[in-house]
């Protein structure tokens, strides 16, 4: 078995030598070819048209030669049948209806001169069709690449998003895919059209000039390879500038994302100016990288043009020595001028390739990123679960942003049996491991030791989608999409009818405030629900969970951020939502979970005690301390005594 190829980072791309760069180029081309394969018919049509467009330069140059001969000499003899390479003999006089050796009239002059714009039009039309085919294929490739990129990002585990910068992800999915596609299509167009155009012009030149005068052509072309050396030198600078531009673009995206998402904090601390300076630094760095890339890229053109001028000057000296006529030399110069435009484009190939490699390495790195959490090959689809949950000897460590395992375990040695249809509560200080149990149950992470079972089946042996279809979540950090209230509720079950959405809203006590809004259920909630109060957002979130109607319900401090009045309304909605479900609630307000069938006290990643509220007041010092902290000192003794009396009785 061949060893697995080591993945190359975007930074390492800028340090590649020519040999390694060629290897990476072949790898990028093969990957891009996979996306091109479904559209290969249109692609090869574009290639053929591009080749034809290049060879049409022969027709163009012969046509211009004939027109110049006729117009400048005032004779129509040159309109006789002319043997054009690859096209055969063409009787231009017969095509135009002008007799050979006839007197050149004004009408004939206009008609003959119109050949030149007509030939340019034909070449331009063929080139347009070739470029259109290439751009059509490129657009399809970009569409599919962006889809694959986004879909694979969405498949990643929660840990991936905790380590990644959201701005960098947006930059790669949206912008780097476009850069990769644009440069790949540009390279394909250049490499199919430009060499053929140069070849066609050379065929014309060598066909026109006698062998003894070929030195004029060779002297003009022999200096051209000299321009390759500065282009190679510039290429490495372009690679570094391109990589720097990508990095700074990611920094801009990150700054904007954080500033927009945290705008309340920004404004509360009056940090608009500070954020503007952060953006300015990233924007300035990106602008400087773009200028470095542009300077390195654009300097290639003058280098090639200067070399071309030296070649033409050398040819002119030779023509003078040979006694070549001005008309013949003018045609040679005209043809050579046509060569240097595609030659200049070809000289930029390496520079474009450098940027293409940087972009494609970023895009395909993201597309090929293997999720940390994967469905097993033989994973089963969980149907409607009963709701029995087992945590068996569960242990788990989080990782730092660099992927290194933290020393302190998030949870360790967790053993817990939850029966269907009962209400369980998790309490404990911050960092006790309560939210980690939720994340492991949802399979955002896999435990290092032990297992979690739903209805007696290990969650790692079932598909993630079917597992999560059986779990509803209501969190204190309510997230609403920038959409209508109706669509935010429908997110719980995408095929729900409008009637079902209204029914869910009524059960969550959201219907009353929604009905009073100008657009009702079609009211847009704003970014992250900015147009709604905290209690209103929570009721919409609960309506979403009611509509989902999953047999397992996770409540993550669902009322901790609400005032007393809103808490009462939400608590009532949660009771409706919880009917007949296995409910696990994380709560800091013990008043909301006093009636739980079982309360689990956690501390430092371990279970310290389990029992009802009354039992825990007797046997758990940590629970007693948490309980005392939530009551005023004046009422503390009375409350505790009444609870203890209830237990003793």
N, C-alpha and C positions, 0 to 999 in steps of 0.2 A: 504493500500500500504506500502511495506517495505521501510524504509529509505534508501536513496542511500548511498552505502558504500563510506566512505571517502578515497580518493586516498592517498596511502602511498608513500612518497618520497624515493629516493635511499639512502639518508643519514639515514632516520629513519629505514631502513631495518637492519642496523648494530646494532641498539639498541633493537631489538625485543627479548622478552623472548621466552622460548621454546613453550609456548602455542600459542602465536601470530605467532611464526615462523611456527608452524604447520598449522595455518589458511592460512598464505601466501603461504605455500607450496601447499596446496590443491588448492588454487586459481591459482597458476602458472601451476600446473599439468592439471587443467581443461582447461586452455587456450591453453596449448601445445597440449592437446588431440584434440582440434578442428582442429589443423593443421595435426595431425596424422591420423584423421578419414578417409580421402580419400585413405590412404595407409595401412589401418588396416590389410588387408590380408597379405601383406609382413611383417608387424610388428609382427603379431601373428605367422607367420611361423618362424621368428627369435626367438620369445619367446619359441616356441616348440622345435626348434633345440637347443636353449640354455639349456632348461631343459634336453633334451636328452643327451647333452654333459656333463651336470653335473652328471646324473645317470650313464653315461658310466664309471665313476670312479670306480664303483663296478666291472665291467668287467676287467678294467685295474688292479685293486688290486688283484683280484682273479687270473688273468693270471700271474701276477708277483709272487704271492705266489706259484703257481704250478711250474713255471719255476725255482724258487729258490729251491724248494723241489727236483725237478728232477736233476738239475745241481749239487747242493751241496751234495746230497746223492748218485748220480749216478744211480738212479733207475727210471724206467719209470712207476711204478705203479700209480704215481700221475696223469698220463694222462688219467686215466679212467674217466667215465662220472662223472661230477661235477655239483652239483645243485647250480646254481648261482641265487640269488634273482632277480626277475623281468624278468629273461631270461630262467629259467628252467634248466633241465639237459643238459650239453654240453659234448660230448665225444671228447676231444681234441686229443687223440691218433688217433682216427678214422679219424679226419679231417686232421691230418698231415701224415697219413699212417704209423704210428709207433705202433707196437704191444705192448700191455701191458706186463710188466716184461721182455721185450727184453733187450739185452745188448746195452748200450748207445754208439753208434759209433760216430766218429768225425762229420760225415755228419748230424747225428741226433742231436748232440749237437748244431751245427750251426743253424739247422732248428728250434730247440726249443728256442734258445736264440733270434732268429729273431722275436719271438712272441712279445717281449717287444717293440722294435721300431715300429712294425706293429700296436700294440694297441695305442701307442702314436700318430702315424700317423693318425689313424682313429679318435681318440679323437680330434686331432688338426684340421682335416678336418671338422668335425662336428662343432667345435668351430668357425672355419673360416667362414663357411656358415652362422652360427648364427650371427656373427659379421658383415658379409657383408650385410645381410638383414637389420640389425639395422642401419648400416652406410648409406645404400641406402635410407631408410626412413628418417634418419636424414638430409641427403643432400637435399631431396625434401622439408623437413620442412624449412631448412635454406633458400632455394631458394624462397619459398613462403613468409616467414617472412620478408626477405629483400625487396621483391617486395612490400608487404603491408606497410612496414615501410616507404619506399621511397615515395610510392604513397600518403600516408597520409600526409607526410611532405609537398609534393608538393601541397596538397589541402589547406594548411594553408594560412591565410591571410598574407598580407605584414607585418603587425604589429608583427606577430609571428617571422619572420626572423629578424626584427629590434631588438627584445629582445633577441633572441637566439644567441649563439656563433656557427658559422658555423663549427668550429672544433669539438664541442660537437655533432652536428648533424651527421657529418661524422663518428665519433667514434661510435655512437649508431647504425646507420644504418649498417655499415660495420663490426665493431669489436664486439660490444656487442651482436648482433644477432648470431654471430659465437660462442661466449662464451656460450650463453644460449643454443644453439643447441648442442654443443659438450658435455657440462655437462649433459644436459637432456638425450642424447643418452647414455653417459657413465653410468648414474644412472640406466637407464632402463636395460642396459646390465648386470651391476653388480647385480641388485636386482633380475634378473631372473635366472642368471647362478650360482652365488656364493652360495646362500643358498641351492640350489639343490645339488651342488657339496659337500657341507659340510654334508648334509643329507645322500647322497649316501655313503660317507666315513664312517659315523657313523653306517649306516646299515651294512656295511661290517665288521666293528669292533665288533659290538654287535652280528653279526651272527657268526663270527669266534671264539670269546672268550667264554669260559664257563661262566655261570652266576657268579660263585664264583670269577672269575678274572675280572669282569666288573669294579672293583674298580680301576684297572690300568687306564682304559679309563677315568673314572670319575675324578680321581685325576689329570689327565693331562688337563681336560677340565674345571674343577671347578674354576680354577684361571683366566680363560680368561675374565670373566665379569669385573675383576679388571681394565682392560685396558680401559673400557668405560669412567671412570670418567676423566682421563686426556684428553681424546679425546673431551669430552663435553667442558672442560675448554679451550682447544686449539681452538675449533670451533668458539668462539666469536672473538678471535684474528684474525682468518682467515677471518671472515666476514668483520672486519674493514680493514684488509690489502687488501682484494678484492675490497672494495669500494674505498679505497685510490688509488689503482692501476687504477681503472676506471677513477677517477677524474684526475689523472695525465696524463693518456692516452689522455683524452680530451684536457688537457692543451698543450700537445705536438702537437696534431692535429691543435689546434688554432694557436699556434706559427708558425708552418709550413705554414698554409694557409695564415696568415697575411704576413709572410716574402716573400712568393712566389708571392702573389698578389700585394704586395707593393714593389717589387724588385727595381723599378725605384727610389722610395723615399729612400729606404735603401742605394742604391749605390750613389745617389746624395748627401746624407749626410754622406757618408762613415761610415755607421753603421753596416757593416758586422760583426765586432767583437761583437758589442752589441747584435745583433740578435743571434749570436752563443752562447753567454752567457745565453740569455733567454732560448734557446733550451737546453743548458747544465743543467740549473737548473731544468727544467721540466723533462728532461731525467733522471737526477740523482734521483729525487724524485720518479719517476716511478720505477727505478731500485731498490731502497730501498724498495718500497712496494712489488715488485715481490719477493725480497729476504725474506721479512717478511712472505709472503704467502708460499713461498717454504720451509722455515725452519719449519713453523708451520705444513705444510702438511707432510713433509718428516719425522718429528720426530715421527709420528704415527707408522710407520713401525718398527723401533727399539723397541718401547714400546711393540707392540704386539709380536714381535719375542722374546723379553726378557721374557715376561709372558709365552710364549709357551715353552721356554727352562726350566723355573721353573717347568712347568707342566710335562715336560718329565723327569726332574730330580726326581720329586716326584714319577712319575710312575716307574722309574728305582729302586728307593728304595723299593717300594712295590713289584716289580717283584723279586728283590733279596730275599725279605722276603718270597715270595710265592714259590721260587725255579723255576721260569719260565725259560725255555730254551732260549738261545741266539737267535735261529732262529725265534721262535715265538715272542719274544720281538722286534726283528728287524722289523718284518712285522708290528707290532703295531706302532713302531716309524715311519716307512715309511708312514703308513696311516695318522698318526697324522701330519707328515710333509706336506702331501698333504692338510690337513685341514687348516693349518695356512696361506697358500697363499691366498685362497679366504677369510679367516677371516680377513686378513690384508686389502684386498680390501674393505670388508664390513665396516671395521673400519674407512675408509676414506669417507664413504657415507655422513656423516653429514658435513664434511669439503667441499666436492664437492657441497653439497646442498647449503651451505652458499653462495658460489660464484655464483651458478646457480640462486639463488633468487635475488641477486644483479643485475645480468645481465638481467634476465627476467623482473624484475620490471622496468628497464630502457627501454627495448624494447617495452613492452606492454603499458607503459605510453605513448610512442610516437605513437604506433599504435592506441591507444584509444583516443588520443588527438582530441577533437572536434574542427573543424575549427570555427573561430569567424564569418566568412562569409559563409553562407550556402544557397543553393537554397531552395526556398519555396517548400513545398510538391506539390503545384499545379502550380509551375512555368511553364510559357509558353516559347516556343522556338521562339525567334525573327527571322523573316525571313530577307530578304534584306531591311534594314531600309532606309527611305527617308532622315533622317538626322536632323529632328527637335529635338532640345534639350531644356528642361526647367529646370531651377534651381529654386525651390520654397521654400522660407524662410529657407534656408539651414544653419545649424549650426553644428560644429564638433570640438571636442577637441582630441588632441593626448594623448597618455599615455607614462609614463616614462618606463625605462627598467624593473621595477618591476610591471608594469601593472596599476600603479596609474594614474588617469586622471590629466593632467596638468591644472593649473589654467587658463592660457591664452588660449582663443579659437583660433584655426587655422583659421576658417572662422565663421562668424556669420551673420545671416539675409540676406543671398545672394538670390536675386531675379533677374533672367536673362532669357530672351527668345532669342533663337538662331534659325534663319530660315534655312531651308535646302539650301545647295549649296552656302552659303555665307562665307566670310572670316572674322573671328573675331580674335582680338588680346587682350591678357592680359598683362598689364604693371603695374609696381609698384616696390617699393624697395624690397630687400630680406626679406622674412618672411611675405609678404603681403597676402599669401594664394593662389597664382597662381597654384603652383604644387599640392596643396591640392585638388583643383577643378578637376584636371586631375585624381588624385587617387580616388576621390569619383565617378567620371563619369565611370571610369574603374571598379568600385566596389571593389577596394582593401580594402576599408573601407565602413562602412555604416554610414550615417549621424545620429546624435543624435536627430535632429529636422529637419522637412521639408522633401523634396523628390527631386529626379531627375527623369525626364521623357524623354524617347526617343520615338518619334512619339506618344506621349500621353500616354505611358505605363510606370508605375513606374519600374525602373530598378530592384527593389527587387522582382518584380513579374515575371521576366524573368530569364532564366538560365544564369549563368555567362558566360558559353562557347559561347552561341549564341550572348550575348551582345558584348563580346570582339571580336567575328568574324567580327563585323560591325565597328570595330575601328582599325585604323592603327596608329602607333606611330613612330615618328622619334625624337630621343633625342640627346642632346649634349654628353651624356655619352654613346657613341655607343658601344654595346657589340657584339663581333663576337666570334663564337665558334671555337675551335681548329679543323678546318675542311677545306674543300675546299671552294673556293669562290662560286662555284655552289651550294653547300649544304647550305651555309649561306644565299644565296638569296632564295633558295627553302624553307627555314624555314617559309617564309611568306605564302606559300601555298604548302603543302607537296606533292600534286599530280600534281604539275606543270611539264610540259615537258621541255626538254633542250632548245627548240626553244623559249618557253615563258620566260625562264630565260634570254636568250640572249636579247630578246626584251625589258625586264624590265631593263637590264643593259644599253642598248642603250639609253633608255629614261632618265636614271639617270646619263648619261655621264660617266658610269663606264666601258663601253665596250672598249674604246680606251686604257686605261692603262692595262686592263685585257688581251687584245690581245697581248700586248707587253711582257707579262710575259712568262717565258719559258714553263710553263705547262698550260697557259691560265686559263680557268675556273676550272681546276683541281689543281691549285696552292693552297697550304695550307697556310692559313693566319697567322698561329701561335697562341699562347695563347693570347686571347683577341685581335686578329688582330695585333700582334706585328710586323708582316712583312709588314704592310701597313702604309702609312702616315695618318694623321688625316682626310684630305680631301678624300682620297681613302676609308677609313673605312666608312665615312659618305655617300659616293655615293653607296657603297654596301648596307648600311642600307636603303637608299632611294629606291634602286632597290627592296629590300625585301618588302617595303611598297607598291611600285607600283604593285608588283606581287600579293599582298594581295587584292588590289583594294577595300578596305573598304570604305563605303559611309561617314564615319566620320574620319577625320584626325587630330591627335594631334601633334603639333610641339613644342617640349620643348627646346627652345633656340638652335635650330638645327644648327645655324651658328656662335654661340658666340665664339667658340674656334678656328675659322679658320682665316687665313690671308685673305686679301682683294681679291686676285686673286681666291683663293679657294671658298670664299664666293659668288663671282659672278657665278661661275659654279654651286655651290650647290643651289643657289637661282633660277637659271634657271631650274634645275632639280625639285625643289620643286613646281615651277609653273606648270610644266607638271603633277606632282603628284596630285596637288590640283584641277585640272579641274573637275568641276561637283560635288565636295565634300563639305561637311560642314567642314570648317577648323577652328581650334582654335589654335592660336600660342602664346606661351610665348616668349617674345623677350625683350632683353636688348638693342639691337641695333634698335633704332626706325626707322632707314632708311629701315629696312626690312619689316615694317608693315605700312608704310605711306599710302598705297593704300587699307588698310583694310576697309571693309564695316562698321565695328564698332570696336572701341577700348574701352576696359574696363579698367579703372584706379582703381587699388586696393591698399589699405593701411590698415595695422593692421587687416587683415581678413575681411574687409568690402569693398563694392564697393563705391568709392568716386565720380566717374563720368563716363559717357558713351557718346560716340559720335564719329564723324569722327576726323581725325587729325586736320583739320582746326577749328572745333568746340571746341575741347579740348584746343587748344592754347588760346582760348578766355575765357573759363569758368573754367578751372582747373589749380589751382596754382601748384599742384604736377606734373601734366603733363608738364607744362611749365618748371619747375625746371629740370625734367628729360631730357627734350628736350635740354635745354641750356647746360647741362653737357656734351652732346655728340658732341658739335661743338666748334671749336676754337674761342677764344675771338675775334679775328680779323674779322671773318666771321659772328659772332653771330647776330649783328644788321641787316645785310643785309638779312640773312636767315629768321629771324623772321619777318621783315618788309614785305618781299615778301609773306610770308604765310598769314599775317594779311590782306594784300592788296587783296589777292585772296579771302579771306572770305568776305571782305566788298563789293567786286565787285559782 
